[in-house]
Structures are given as C-alpha cells and as structure tokens.
C-alpha cells in the first residue's frame, strides 16, 4: 500500500499526459478538418463575389435599358401625336367629291366605313367607286397623294373594263378604291416593358435569398 501511494504521483502524471494528448489529438483533428474546408469556403466566397458582380452589372445594364426604352417610347409618342386627333367625315367626303367632279369622273359612289383600332392609331376607310379613263384616275390618285396634311393613303385598288361605251378614243374603266385616313388614339400609351423588367429583377433577388438560406 505504501508503495502504491508513493507511486501515485506517477499515475496522476500519466493521467494528465493522457488527457492532454487526447485533447491535442482532438484539436489536431478539428484543425485538419477546418483546413480541408478552407478551399471549399474560398470557392464559395469567390462564387458569391462573382454572382454579386454579375448582379451589379445586370442592374446597371437594366437601368441603361430602362432609360433607352423610355427615350424610344417618348419618341414614338411624339411621332404618333403628329397624326390628326380626329377625322372629319364631311370634310373628307367633300374634298374627294370635289376632286372627282373637277376631273369629270362619272358615277361616283363614296361610302365611309367603320374605324379600325390599330393600337396607337385608328384607320378610317372610304370606299370609292366610279367610272372614268385610266388617265383621270391617275390624276385623282396624284391629287390625293398631295394632301399630306390629311394623311390619306390608297388601300385596295381594283380596275376593270367598264360596260359603258365611251364616245372618245379612251377606254372607260370602273374603279373600286379604298381610301385610308388616320387619326391618333388618345387613349393609347406606349408600353415601356419596364414593369416586366423590374419583376424579373425582383424574382432574381428572391431566388438569391432562397439559395442563401438553403446554403
């Protein structure tokens, strides 16, 4: 017993050494694990930094795109406002009838049709049917083209030989023409598409947050 007591300090020393070694070994293992994870963490940081730079560049490009879209839309609206704000049927019918009468074109039938909504503008059609020579109708079309302030255009155009006998040397023809007149649509607003862009950005941010939470 006396011998055992006299060697007790040796057992205590061995127990301390064993515990220290065990802790050191555990520490070394944890250190090794941490060191092995450093490249993975670095890669994650690198990837996140790249995503951040890409997002910043994307947002910068989006702002440029939004400004450009706004400029284009404003220019379109400026051009659209050059269209007349209304169409005066009686004025247009009177103008065309006067041209036809001065050219001695026969059997005029001039019928206004319903307007057609084309987005930022409306089209009004006037169906013109009459009988005359090719030269008379050629002059009529030229005179209509000269009325630029009316924005009158020629749509469908059909010529066919007339059944009326002409005493002169020129053949008479029957003509069926659609005259097109335009006006500006006051209720139309150019779609910028900016809401769609902002929605896409919001979705991207939401996805990024979800990925961060999951990681």
Order of alpha helices (4+ residues) and beta strands (2+ residues): alpha-alpha-alpha-beta-beta-alpha-beta-beta-alpha
